[in-house]
Amino acid sequence: MLELKVNGATHQVDVAEDTPLLWVLRDHLQLTGTKYGCGESLCGACVVHLDGQPSRACTTPAVAATGREITTIEGLSEKGDHPVQKAWIELDAPQCGYCQSGQIMSAVALLNRNPKPTDADIDNAMNGVICRCGAYNRIRAAIHRAAESMEG
């Protein structure tokens, strides 16, 4: 039995220690916003925050998340009104939307550590979060918009 703190709530889950955090979130806690893409930490669809840092849930063993604060896309804001989420909607950043929870979680982590990122900062931080639709320009614009709204 593992104890995990997810989005501010403590959960007891009966899983093997090496179960990927992604499957604990999706299958045991019914938090399906975090997506499965590749299962090898290559695409970024599964990004969550562990103690505020972006982490690939598909290859993070559940035991490695014990004693840490796990934040999923569902935990960013109760009403979906985090500045990054709002910017995503305002600029119509997603196309199919599949990668967007990983994109948003990566963008939030970037803005938490660098509130005024350059294009190069954004490209570096978002590298490896793959958007098969190619919405990278809209994603970059949304990150800039979120940075501006968080500044004011």
CNS distance restraints for C-alpha pairs under 8 A (distance, minus, plus):
assign (resid   1 and name CA) (resid  12 and name CA) 6.44 0.50 0.50
assign (resid   1 and name CA) (resid  13 and name CA) 5.55 0.50 0.50
assign (resid   1 and name CA) (resid  14 and name CA) 4.42 0.50 0.50
assign (resid   1 and name CA) (resid  15 and name CA) 6.36 0.50 0.50
assign (resid   1 and name CA) (resid  16 and name CA) 7.94 0.50 0.50
assign (resid   2 and name CA) (resid  12 and name CA) 5.65 0.50 0.50
assign (resid   2 and name CA) (resid  13 and name CA) 5.28 0.50 0.50
assign (resid   2 and name CA) (resid  14 and name CA) 6.32 0.50 0.50
assign (resid   2 and name CA) (resid  15 and name CA) 7.08 0.50 0.50
assign (resid   2 and name CA) (resid  17 and name CA) 7.59 0.50 0.50
assign (resid   2 and name CA) (resid  62 and name CA) 7.91 0.50 0.50
assign (resid   2 and name CA) (resid  63 and name CA) 7.02 0.50 0.50
assign (resid   2 and name CA) (resid  66 and name CA) 7.01 0.50 0.50
assign (resid   3 and name CA) (resid  10 and name CA) 6.73 0.50 0.50
assign (resid   3 and name CA) (resid  11 and name CA) 5.59 0.50 0.50
assign (resid   3 and name CA) (resid  12 and name CA) 4.59 0.50 0.50
assign (resid   3 and name CA) (resid  13 and name CA) 6.39 0.50 0.50
assign (resid   3 and name CA) (resid  66 and name CA) 6.13 0.50 0.50
assign (resid   3 and name CA) (resid  67 and name CA) 7.70 0.50 0.50
assign (resid   4 and name CA) (resid  10 and name CA) 5.63 0.50 0.50
assign (resid   4 and name CA) (resid  11 and name CA) 5.23 0.50 0.50
assign (resid   4 and name CA) (resid  12 and name CA) 6.48 0.50 0.50
assign (resid   4 and name CA) (resid  13 and name CA) 7.57 0.50 0.50
assign (resid   4 and name CA) (resid  65 and name CA) 6.81 0.50 0.50
assign (resid   4 and name CA) (resid  66 and name CA) 5.28 0.50 0.50
assign (resid   4 and name CA) (resid  67 and name CA) 6.84 0.50 0.50
assign (resid   4 and name CA) (resid  68 and name CA) 7.44 0.50 0.50
assign (resid   4 and name CA) (resid  69 and name CA) 7.92 0.50 0.50
assign (resid   4 and name CA) (resid  70 and name CA) 7.71 0.50 0.50
assign (resid   5 and name CA) (resid   9 and name CA) 5.38 0.50 0.50
assign (resid   5 and name CA) (resid  10 and name CA) 4.29 0.50 0.50
assign (resid   5 and name CA) (resid  11 and name CA) 6.18 0.50 0.50
assign (resid   5 and name CA) (resid  66 and name CA) 7.45 0.50 0.50
assign (resid   5 and name CA) (resid  67 and name CA) 7.27 0.50 0.50
assign (resid   5 and name CA) (resid  68 and name CA) 6.71 0.50 0.50
assign (resid   5 and name CA) (resid  69 and name CA) 5.54 0.50 0.50
assign (resid   5 and name CA) (resid  70 and name CA) 6.01 0.50 0.50
assign (resid   6 and name CA) (resid  10 and name CA) 6.30 0.50 0.50
assign (resid   6 and name CA) (resid  11 and name CA) 7.29 0.50 0.50
assign (resid   6 and name CA) (resid  69 and name CA) 6.33 0.50 0.50
assign (resid   6 and name CA) (resid  70 and name CA) 4.68 0.50 0.50
assign (resid   6 and name CA) (resid  71 and name CA) 5.82 0.50 0.50
assign (resid   6 and name CA) (resid  72 and name CA) 7.45 0.50 0.50
assign (resid   6 and name CA) (resid  75 and name CA) 7.92 0.50 0.50
assign (resid   7 and name CA) (resid  69 and name CA) 7.44 0.50 0.50
assign (resid   7 and name CA) (resid  70 and name CA) 6.13 0.50 0.50
assign (resid   7 and name CA) (resid  71 and name CA) 4.92 0.50 0.50
assign (resid   7 and name CA) (resid  72 and name CA) 6.63 0.50 0.50
assign (resid   7 and name CA) (resid  74 and name CA) 7.55 0.50 0.50
assign (resid   7 and name CA) (resid  75 and name CA) 4.76 0.50 0.50
assign (resid   7 and name CA) (resid  76 and name CA) 7.92 0.50 0.50
assign (resid   8 and name CA) (resid  69 and name CA) 7.40 0.50 0.50
assign (resid   8 and name CA) (resid  70 and name CA) 7.96 0.50 0.50
assign (resid   8 and name CA) (resid  71 and name CA) 7.91 0.50 0.50
assign (resid   8 and name CA) (resid  75 and name CA) 7.90 0.50 0.50
assign (resid  13 and name CA) (resid  24 and name CA) 7.71 0.50 0.50
assign (resid  13 and name CA) (resid  28 and name CA) 7.18 0.50 0.50
assign (resid  15 and name CA) (resid  19 and name CA) 6.55 0.50 0.50
assign (resid  15 and name CA) (resid  24 and name CA) 7.69 0.50 0.50
assign (resid  16 and name CA) (resid  62 and name CA) 8.00 0.50 0.50
assign (resid  17 and name CA) (resid  61 and name CA) 6.47 0.50 0.50
assign (resid  17 and name CA) (resid  62 and name CA) 5.71 0.50 0.50
assign (resid  17 and name CA) (resid  63 and name CA) 4.87 0.50 0.50
assign (resid  18 and name CA) (resid  61 and name CA) 4.71 0.50 0.50
assign (resid  18 and name CA) (resid  62 and name CA) 6.12 0.50 0.50
assign (resid  18 and name CA) (resid  63 and name CA) 6.63 0.50 0.50
assign (resid  19 and name CA) (resid  23 and name CA) 7.03 0.50 0.50
assign (resid  19 and name CA) (resid  24 and name CA) 7.16 0.50 0.50
assign (resid  19 and name CA) (resid  61 and name CA) 5.46 0.50 0.50
assign (resid  19 and name CA) (resid  62 and name CA) 5.62 0.50 0.50
assign (resid  19 and name CA) (resid  63 and name CA) 7.99 0.50 0.50
assign (resid  20 and name CA) (resid  24 and name CA) 6.75 0.50 0.50
assign (resid  20 and name CA) (resid  57 and name CA) 6.52 0.50 0.50
assign (resid  20 and name CA) (resid  58 and name CA) 5.51 0.50 0.50
assign (resid  20 and name CA) (resid  59 and name CA) 5.67 0.50 0.50
assign (resid  20 and name CA) (resid  60 and name CA) 5.44 0.50 0.50
assign (resid  20 and name CA) (resid  61 and name CA) 4.53 0.50 0.50
assign (resid  20 and name CA) (resid  62 and name CA) 5.53 0.50 0.50
assign (resid  21 and name CA) (resid  25 and name CA) 6.17 0.50 0.50
assign (resid  21 and name CA) (resid  57 and name CA) 5.08 0.50 0.50
assign (resid  21 and name CA) (resid  58 and name CA) 6.35 0.50 0.50
assign (resid  21 and name CA) (resid  59 and name CA) 7.38 0.50 0.50
assign (resid  21 and name CA) (resid  60 and name CA) 5.65 0.50 0.50
assign (resid  21 and name CA) (resid  61 and name CA) 5.60 0.50 0.50
assign (resid  21 and name CA) (resid  62 and name CA) 4.53 0.50 0.50
assign (resid  21 and name CA) (resid  65 and name CA) 7.56 0.50 0.50
assign (resid  22 and name CA) (resid  26 and name CA) 6.14 0.50 0.50
assign (resid  22 and name CA) (resid  34 and name CA) 7.13 0.50 0.50
assign (resid  22 and name CA) (resid  35 and name CA) 7.81 0.50 0.50
assign (resid  22 and name CA) (resid  36 and name CA) 7.44 0.50 0.50
assign (resid  22 and name CA) (resid  46 and name CA) 6.92 0.50 0.50
assign (resid  22 and name CA) (resid  57 and name CA) 4.67 0.50 0.50
assign (resid  22 and name CA) (resid  58 and name CA) 5.02 0.50 0.50
assign (resid  22 and name CA) (resid  59 and name CA) 7.89 0.50 0.50
assign (resid  22 and name CA) (resid  60 and name CA) 7.78 0.50 0.50
assign (resid  23 and name CA) (resid  27 and name CA) 5.35 0.50 0.50
assign (resid  23 and name CA) (resid  28 and name CA) 7.16 0.50 0.50
assign (resid  23 and name CA) (resid  58 and name CA) 7.59 0.50 0.50
assign (resid  24 and name CA) (resid  28 and name CA) 4.99 0.50 0.50
assign (resid  24 and name CA) (resid  29 and name CA) 6.39 0.50 0.50
assign (resid  24 and name CA) (resid  62 and name CA) 7.19 0.50 0.50
assign (resid  25 and name CA) (resid  29 and name CA) 4.98 0.50 0.50
assign (resid  25 and name CA) (resid  30 and name CA) 6.23 0.50 0.50
assign (resid  25 and name CA) (resid  31 and name CA) 5.29 0.50 0.50
assign (resid  25 and name CA) (resid  32 and name CA) 7.09 0.50 0.50
assign (resid  25 and name CA) (resid  34 and name CA) 7.77 0.50 0.50
assign (resid  26 and name CA) (resid  30 and name CA) 4.81 0.50 0.50
assign (resid  26 and name CA) (resid  31 and name CA) 4.88 0.50 0.50
assign (resid  26 and name CA) (resid  32 and name CA) 4.81 0.50 0.50
assign (resid  26 and name CA) (resid  33 and name CA) 7.93 0.50 0.50
assign (resid  26 and name CA) (resid  34 and name CA) 7.29 0.50 0.50
assign (resid  27 and name CA) (resid  31 and name CA) 7.71 0.50 0.50
assign (resid  27 and name CA) (resid  32 and name CA) 7.99 0.50 0.50
assign (resid  31 and name CA) (resid  72 and name CA) 7.87 0.50 0.50
assign (resid  31 and name CA) (resid  74 and name CA) 7.24 0.50 0.50
assign (resid  33 and name CA) (resid  72 and name CA) 7.43 0.50 0.50
assign (resid  33 and name CA) (resid  73 and name CA) 6.06 0.50 0.50
assign (resid  33 and name CA) (resid  74 and name CA) 6.61 0.50 0.50
assign (resid  33 and name CA) (resid 101 and name CA) 6.50 0.50 0.50
assign (resid  34 and name CA) (resid  45 and name CA) 6.90 0.50 0.50
assign (resid  34 and name CA) (resid  46 and name CA) 5.14 0.50 0.50
assign (resid  34 and name CA) (resid  47 and name CA) 6.97 0.50 0.50
assign (resid  34 and name CA) (resid  48 and name CA) 7.28 0.50 0.50
assign (resid  34 and name CA) (resid  72 and name CA) 6.74 0.50 0.50
assign (resid  34 and name CA) (resid  73 and name CA) 6.75 0.50 0.50
assign (resid  34 and name CA) (resid 101 and name CA) 6.19 0.50 0.50
assign (resid  34 and name CA) (resid 102 and name CA) 7.13 0.50 0.50
assign (resid  35 and name CA) (resid  45 and name CA) 5.28 0.50 0.50
assign (resid  35 and name CA) (resid  46 and name CA) 4.97 0.50 0.50
assign (resid  35 and name CA) (resid  98 and name CA) 7.25 0.50 0.50
assign (resid  35 and name CA) (resid  99 and name CA) 7.35 0.50 0.50
assign (resid  35 and name CA) (resid 101 and name CA) 7.43 0.50 0.50
assign (resid  35 and name CA) (resid 102 and name CA) 7.72 0.50 0.50
assign (resid  36 and name CA) (resid  45 and name CA) 6.19 0.50 0.50
assign (resid  36 and name CA) (resid  46 and name CA) 5.81 0.50 0.50
assign (resid  36 and name CA) (resid  58 and name CA) 7.02 0.50 0.50
assign (resid  37 and name CA) (resid  43 and name CA) 6.30 0.50 0.50
assign (resid  37 and name CA) (resid  44 and name CA) 7.45 0.50 0.50
assign (resid  37 and name CA) (resid  45 and name CA) 5.58 0.50 0.50
assign (resid  37 and name CA) (resid  46 and name CA) 7.04 0.50 0.50
assign (resid  38 and name CA) (resid  42 and name CA) 6.55 0.50 0.50
assign (resid  38 and name CA) (resid  43 and name CA) 6.23 0.50 0.50
assign (resid  39 and name CA) (resid  58 and name CA) 5.19 0.50 0.50
assign (resid  39 and name CA) (resid  59 and name CA) 6.70 0.50 0.50
assign (resid  40 and name CA) (resid  58 and name CA) 6.81 0.50 0.50
assign (resid  40 and name CA) (resid  59 and name CA) 6.44 0.50 0.50
assign (resid  41 and name CA) (resid  56 and name CA) 5.79 0.50 0.50
assign (resid  41 and name CA) (resid  58 and name CA) 6.52 0.50 0.50
assign (resid  41 and name CA) (resid  59 and name CA) 6.31 0.50 0.50
assign (resid  42 and name CA) (resid 128 and name CA) 6.39 0.50 0.50
assign (resid  42 and name CA) (resid 129 and name CA) 7.66 0.50 0.50
assign (resid  43 and name CA) (resid 128 and name CA) 5.88 0.50 0.50
assign (resid  43 and name CA) (resid 129 and name CA) 5.19 0.50 0.50
assign (resid  43 and name CA) (resid 130 and name CA) 5.07 0.50 0.50
assign (resid  44 and name CA) (resid  56 and name CA) 6.62 0.50 0.50
assign (resid  44 and name CA) (resid  99 and name CA) 7.29 0.50 0.50
assign (resid  44 and name CA) (resid 102 and name CA) 5.54 0.50 0.50
assign (resid  44 and name CA) (resid 103 and name CA) 7.41 0.50 0.50
assign (resid  44 and name CA) (resid 128 and name CA) 6.24 0.50 0.50
assign (resid  44 and name CA) (resid 129 and name CA) 4.26 0.50 0.50
assign (resid  44 and name CA) (resid 130 and name CA) 6.35 0.50 0.50
assign (resid  45 and name CA) (resid  98 and name CA) 7.30 0.50 0.50
assign (resid  45 and name CA) (resid  99 and name CA) 4.78 0.50 0.50
assign (resid  45 and name CA) (resid 100 and name CA) 7.22 0.50 0.50
assign (resid  45 and name CA) (resid 101 and name CA) 6.65 0.50 0.50
assign (resid  45 and name CA) (resid 102 and name CA) 4.50 0.50 0.50
assign (resid  45 and name CA) (resid 103 and name CA) 7.29 0.50 0.50
assign (resid  45 and name CA) (resid 129 and name CA) 6.74 0.50 0.50
assign (resid  45 and name CA) (resid 130 and name CA) 7.55 0.50 0.50
assign (resid  46 and name CA) (resid  56 and name CA) 5.56 0.50 0.50
assign (resid  46 and name CA) (resid  57 and name CA) 5.41 0.50 0.50
assign (resid  46 and name CA) (resid  58 and name CA) 6.19 0.50 0.50
assign (resid  46 and name CA) (resid 101 and name CA) 7.55 0.50 0.50
assign (resid  46 and name CA) (resid 102 and name CA) 5.60 0.50 0.50
assign (resid  47 and name CA) (resid  54 and name CA) 6.03 0.50 0.50
assign (resid  47 and name CA) (resid  55 and name CA) 5.37 0.50 0.50
assign (resid  47 and name CA) (resid  56 and name CA) 4.72 0.50 0.50
assign (resid  47 and name CA) (resid  57 and name CA) 6.01 0.50 0.50
assign (resid  47 and name CA) (resid 101 and name CA) 7.31 0.50 0.50
assign (resid  47 and name CA) (resid 102 and name CA) 4.59 0.50 0.50
assign (resid  47 and name CA) (resid 103 and name CA) 7.78 0.50 0.50
assign (resid  47 and name CA) (resid 105 and name CA) 6.25 0.50 0.50
assign (resid  47 and name CA) (resid 106 and name CA) 6.85 0.50 0.50
assign (resid  48 and name CA) (resid  53 and name CA) 7.97 0.50 0.50
assign (resid  48 and name CA) (resid  54 and name CA) 5.64 0.50 0.50
assign (resid  48 and name CA) (resid  55 and name CA) 5.45 0.50 0.50
assign (resid  48 and name CA) (resid  56 and name CA) 6.52 0.50 0.50
assign (resid  48 and name CA) (resid  57 and name CA) 6.38 0.50 0.50
assign (resid  48 and name CA) (resid  70 and name CA) 7.06 0.50 0.50
assign (resid  48 and name CA) (resid  71 and name CA) 5.91 0.50 0.50
assign (resid  48 and name CA) (resid  72 and name CA) 5.09 0.50 0.50
assign (resid  48 and name CA) (resid  73 and name CA) 7.18 0.50 0.50
assign (resid  48 and name CA) (resid 102 and name CA) 7.12 0.50 0.50
assign (resid  48 and name CA) (resid 105 and name CA) 6.18 0.50 0.50
assign (resid  49 and name CA) (resid  53 and name CA) 4.93 0.50 0.50
assign (resid  49 and name CA) (resid  54 and name CA) 4.53 0.50 0.50
assign (resid  49 and name CA) (resid  55 and name CA) 5.69 0.50 0.50
assign (resid  49 and name CA) (resid  69 and name CA) 7.75 0.50 0.50
assign (resid  49 and name CA) (resid  70 and name CA) 5.63 0.50 0.50
assign (resid  49 and name CA) (resid  71 and name CA) 5.00 0.50 0.50
assign (resid  49 and name CA) (resid  72 and name CA) 6.61 0.50 0.50
assign (resid  49 and name CA) (resid 105 and name CA) 7.13 0.50 0.50
assign (resid  49 and name CA) (resid 109 and name CA) 7.74 0.50 0.50
assign (resid  50 and name CA) (resid  54 and name CA) 6.44 0.50 0.50
assign (resid  50 and name CA) (resid  55 and name CA) 6.31 0.50 0.50
assign (resid  50 and name CA) (resid  65 and name CA) 7.10 0.50 0.50
assign (resid  50 and name CA) (resid  68 and name CA) 6.29 0.50 0.50
assign (resid  50 and name CA) (resid  69 and name CA) 5.63 0.50 0.50
assign (resid  50 and name CA) (resid  70 and name CA) 4.81 0.50 0.50
assign (resid  50 and name CA) (resid  71 and name CA) 6.64 0.50 0.50
assign (resid  51 and name CA) (resid  68 and name CA) 5.89 0.50 0.50
assign (resid  51 and name CA) (resid  69 and name CA) 4.91 0.50 0.50
assign (resid  51 and name CA) (resid  70 and name CA) 6.44 0.50 0.50
assign (resid  51 and name CA) (resid  71 and name CA) 7.95 0.50 0.50
assign (resid  52 and name CA) (resid  69 and name CA) 7.62 0.50 0.50
assign (resid  52 and name CA) (resid  70 and name CA) 7.92 0.50 0.50
assign (resid  52 and name CA) (resid  71 and name CA) 7.59 0.50 0.50
assign (resid  52 and name CA) (resid 109 and name CA) 6.71 0.50 0.50
assign (resid  53 and name CA) (resid 109 and name CA) 6.20 0.50 0.50
assign (resid  54 and name CA) (resid 105 and name CA) 6.97 0.50 0.50
assign (resid  54 and name CA) (resid 106 and name CA) 6.03 0.50 0.50
assign (resid  54 and name CA) (resid 109 and name CA) 6.27 0.50 0.50
assign (resid  55 and name CA) (resid  60 and name CA) 7.59 0.50 0.50
assign (resid  56 and name CA) (resid  60 and name CA) 6.33 0.50 0.50
assign (resid  57 and name CA) (resid  61 and name CA) 7.87 0.50 0.50
assign (resid  60 and name CA) (resid  64 and name CA) 6.63 0.50 0.50
assign (resid  60 and name CA) (resid  65 and name CA) 7.64 0.50 0.50
assign (resid  61 and name CA) (resid  65 and name CA) 7.20 0.50 0.50
assign (resid  62 and name CA) (resid  66 and name CA) 6.98 0.50 0.50
assign (resid  65 and name CA) (resid  69 and name CA) 7.67 0.50 0.50
assign (resid  65 and name CA) (resid  70 and name CA) 7.19 0.50 0.50
assign (resid  71 and name CA) (resid  75 and name CA) 5.53 0.50 0.50
assign (resid  71 and name CA) (resid  76 and name CA) 7.05 0.50 0.50
assign (resid  72 and name CA) (resid  76 and name CA) 6.85 0.50 0.50
assign (resid  72 and name CA) (resid 105 and name CA) 7.68 0.50 0.50
assign (resid  73 and name CA) (resid 101 and name CA) 5.88 0.50 0.50
assign (resid  73 and name CA) (resid 104 and name CA) 7.70 0.50 0.50
assign (resid  73 and name CA) (resid 105 and name CA) 6.59 0.50 0.50
assign (resid  74 and name CA) (resid  78 and name CA) 7.44 0.50 0.50
assign (resid  74 and name CA) (resid  80 and name CA) 7.95 0.50 0.50
assign (resid  76 and name CA) (resid  80 and name CA) 7.28 0.50 0.50
assign (resid  76 and name CA) (resid  82 and name CA) 6.44 0.50 0.50
assign (resid  77 and name CA) (resid  81 and name CA) 6.08 0.50 0.50
assign (resid  77 and name CA) (resid  82 and name CA) 5.66 0.50 0.50
assign (resid  80 and name CA) (resid  85 and name CA) 6.33 0.50 0.50
assign (resid  80 and name CA) (resid  86 and name CA) 7.54 0.50 0.50
assign (resid  81 and name CA) (resid  85 and name CA) 5.94 0.50 0.50
assign (resid  81 and name CA) (resid  86 and name CA) 5.62 0.50 0.50
assign (resid  82 and name CA) (resid  86 and name CA) 6.17 0.50 0.50
assign (resid  83 and name CA) (resid  87 and name CA) 6.09 0.50 0.50
assign (resid  83 and name CA) (resid 146 and name CA) 5.30 0.50 0.50
assign (resid  83 and name CA) (resid 149 and name CA) 6.68 0.50 0.50
assign (resid  83 and name CA) (resid 150 and name CA) 6.59 0.50 0.50
assign (resid  84 and name CA) (resid  88 and name CA) 6.14 0.50 0.50
assign (resid  84 and name CA) (resid 104 and name CA) 6.71 0.50 0.50
assign (resid  84 and name CA) (resid 107 and name CA) 7.37 0.50 0.50
assign (resid  84 and name CA) (resid 108 and name CA) 6.68 0.50 0.50
assign (resid  84 and name CA) (resid 142 and name CA) 7.17 0.50 0.50
assign (resid  84 and name CA) (resid 143 and name CA) 6.68 0.50 0.50
assign (resid  84 and name CA) (resid 146 and name CA) 5.01 0.50 0.50
assign (resid  85 and name CA) (resid  89 and name CA) 6.44 0.50 0.50
assign (resid  85 and name CA) (resid 104 and name CA) 7.06 0.50 0.50
assign (resid  86 and name CA) (resid  90 and name CA) 6.09 0.50 0.50
assign (resid  86 and name CA) (resid 146 and name CA) 7.64 0.50 0.50
assign (resid  87 and name CA) (resid  91 and name CA) 6.01 0.50 0.50
assign (resid  87 and name CA) (resid 142 and name CA) 5.09 0.50 0.50
assign (resid  87 and name CA) (resid 143 and name CA) 7.22 0.50 0.50
assign (resid  87 and name CA) (resid 145 and name CA) 5.92 0.50 0.50
assign (resid  87 and name CA) (resid 146 and name CA) 5.46 0.50 0.50
assign (resid  88 and name CA) (resid  92 and name CA) 5.78 0.50 0.50
assign (resid  88 and name CA) (resid  93 and name CA) 4.99 0.50 0.50
assign (resid  88 and name CA) (resid  94 and name CA) 7.14 0.50 0.50
assign (resid  88 and name CA) (resid 139 and name CA) 7.27 0.50 0.50
assign (resid  88 and name CA) (resid 142 and name CA) 5.47 0.50 0.50
assign (resid  88 and name CA) (resid 143 and name CA) 8.00 0.50 0.50
assign (resid  89 and name CA) (resid  93 and name CA) 6.60 0.50 0.50
assign (resid  90 and name CA) (resid 142 and name CA) 7.98 0.50 0.50
assign (resid  91 and name CA) (resid 138 and name CA) 6.74 0.50 0.50
assign (resid  91 and name CA) (resid 141 and name CA) 7.54 0.50 0.50
assign (resid  91 and name CA) (resid 142 and name CA) 6.12 0.50 0.50
assign (resid  92 and name CA) (resid 138 and name CA) 7.28 0.50 0.50
assign (resid  93 and name CA) (resid 135 and name CA) 6.56 0.50 0.50
assign (resid  93 and name CA) (resid 138 and name CA) 4.87 0.50 0.50
assign (resid  93 and name CA) (resid 139 and name CA) 5.32 0.50 0.50
assign (resid  93 and name CA) (resid 142 and name CA) 6.68 0.50 0.50
assign (resid  94 and name CA) (resid 100 and name CA) 6.50 0.50 0.50
assign (resid  94 and name CA) (resid 135 and name CA) 6.61 0.50 0.50
assign (resid  94 and name CA) (resid 138 and name CA) 7.84 0.50 0.50
assign (resid  94 and name CA) (resid 139 and name CA) 7.62 0.50 0.50
assign (resid  95 and name CA) (resid 133 and name CA) 6.45 0.50 0.50
assign (resid  95 and name CA) (resid 135 and name CA) 6.81 0.50 0.50
assign (resid  96 and name CA) (resid 133 and name CA) 7.01 0.50 0.50
assign (resid  99 and name CA) (resid 103 and name CA) 6.17 0.50 0.50
assign (resid  99 and name CA) (resid 129 and name CA) 7.58 0.50 0.50
assign (resid  99 and name CA) (resid 130 and name CA) 7.03 0.50 0.50
assign (resid  99 and name CA) (resid 131 and name CA) 6.04 0.50 0.50
assign (resid 100 and name CA) (resid 104 and name CA) 5.84 0.50 0.50
assign (resid 101 and name CA) (resid 105 and name CA) 6.03 0.50 0.50
assign (resid 102 and name CA) (resid 106 and name CA) 6.04 0.50 0.50
assign (resid 102 and name CA) (resid 129 and name CA) 6.87 0.50 0.50
assign (resid 103 and name CA) (resid 107 and name CA) 6.09 0.50 0.50
assign (resid 103 and name CA) (resid 126 and name CA) 7.22 0.50 0.50
assign (resid 103 and name CA) (resid 129 and name CA) 6.31 0.50 0.50
assign (resid 103 and name CA) (resid 139 and name CA) 7.97 0.50 0.50
assign (resid 104 and name CA) (resid 108 and name CA) 6.09 0.50 0.50
assign (resid 105 and name CA) (resid 109 and name CA) 6.31 0.50 0.50
assign (resid 106 and name CA) (resid 110 and name CA) 6.26 0.50 0.50
assign (resid 106 and name CA) (resid 125 and name CA) 7.22 0.50 0.50
assign (resid 106 and name CA) (resid 126 and name CA) 6.49 0.50 0.50
assign (resid 107 and name CA) (resid 111 and name CA) 6.21 0.50 0.50
assign (resid 107 and name CA) (resid 122 and name CA) 7.91 0.50 0.50
assign (resid 107 and name CA) (resid 125 and name CA) 7.63 0.50 0.50
assign (resid 107 and name CA) (resid 126 and name CA) 7.14 0.50 0.50
assign (resid 107 and name CA) (resid 143 and name CA) 6.54 0.50 0.50
assign (resid 108 and name CA) (resid 112 and name CA) 6.07 0.50 0.50
assign (resid 109 and name CA) (resid 113 and name CA) 6.51 0.50 0.50
assign (resid 110 and name CA) (resid 114 and name CA) 5.76 0.50 0.50
assign (resid 110 and name CA) (resid 115 and name CA) 7.59 0.50 0.50
assign (resid 110 and name CA) (resid 117 and name CA) 7.95 0.50 0.50
assign (resid 110 and name CA) (resid 122 and name CA) 7.55 0.50 0.50
assign (resid 110 and name CA) (resid 125 and name CA) 6.41 0.50 0.50
assign (resid 111 and name CA) (resid 115 and name CA) 4.61 0.50 0.50
assign (resid 111 and name CA) (resid 116 and name CA) 7.24 0.50 0.50
assign (resid 111 and name CA) (resid 117 and name CA) 7.32 0.50 0.50
assign (resid 111 and name CA) (resid 147 and name CA) 6.68 0.50 0.50
assign (resid 115 and name CA) (resid 147 and name CA) 5.89 0.50 0.50
assign (resid 115 and name CA) (resid 150 and name CA) 7.82 0.50 0.50
assign (resid 115 and name CA) (resid 151 and name CA) 7.43 0.50 0.50
assign (resid 116 and name CA) (resid 144 and name CA) 7.87 0.50 0.50
assign (resid 116 and name CA) (resid 147 and name CA) 6.17 0.50 0.50
assign (resid 116 and name CA) (resid 148 and name CA) 7.99 0.50 0.50
assign (resid 117 and name CA) (resid 121 and name CA) 5.33 0.50 0.50
assign (resid 117 and name CA) (resid 122 and name CA) 6.18 0.50 0.50
assign (resid 117 and name CA) (resid 144 and name CA) 7.50 0.50 0.50
assign (resid 117 and name CA) (resid 147 and name CA) 7.82 0.50 0.50
assign (resid 118 and name CA) (resid 122 and name CA) 6.26 0.50 0.50
assign (resid 119 and name CA) (resid 123 and name CA) 6.08 0.50 0.50
assign (resid 119 and name CA) (resid 140 and name CA) 7.21 0.50 0.50
assign (resid 120 and name CA) (resid 124 and name CA) 6.03 0.50 0.50
assign (resid 121 and name CA) (resid 125 and name CA) 6.10 0.50 0.50
assign (resid 122 and name CA) (resid 126 and name CA) 5.90 0.50 0.50
assign (resid 122 and name CA) (resid 140 and name CA) 6.70 0.50 0.50
assign (resid 122 and name CA) (resid 143 and name CA) 7.75 0.50 0.50
assign (resid 123 and name CA) (resid 127 and name CA) 5.78 0.50 0.50
assign (resid 123 and name CA) (resid 140 and name CA) 7.79 0.50 0.50
assign (resid 131 and name CA) (resid 135 and name CA) 6.48 0.50 0.50
assign (resid 131 and name CA) (resid 136 and name CA) 7.15 0.50 0.50
assign (resid 135 and name CA) (resid 139 and name CA) 6.17 0.50 0.50
assign (resid 136 and name CA) (resid 140 and name CA) 6.05 0.50 0.50
assign (resid 137 and name CA) (resid 141 and name CA) 6.20 0.50 0.50
assign (resid 138 and name CA) (resid 142 and name CA) 6.05 0.50 0.50
assign (resid 139 and name CA) (resid 143 and name CA) 6.27 0.50 0.50
assign (resid 140 and name CA) (resid 144 and name CA) 6.40 0.50 0.50
assign (resid 141 and name CA) (resid 145 and name CA) 6.17 0.50 0.50
assign (resid 142 and name CA) (resid 146 and name CA) 6.05 0.50 0.50
assign (resid 143 and name CA) (resid 147 and name CA) 6.10 0.50 0.50
assign (resid 144 and name CA) (resid 148 and name CA) 6.28 0.50 0.50
assign (resid 145 and name CA) (resid 149 and name CA) 6.29 0.50 0.50
assign (resid 146 and name CA) (resid 150 and name CA) 6.00 0.50 0.50
assign (resid 147 and name CA) (resid 151 and name CA) 6.09 0.50 0.50
assign (resid 148 and name CA) (resid 152 and name CA) 6.56 0.50 0.50
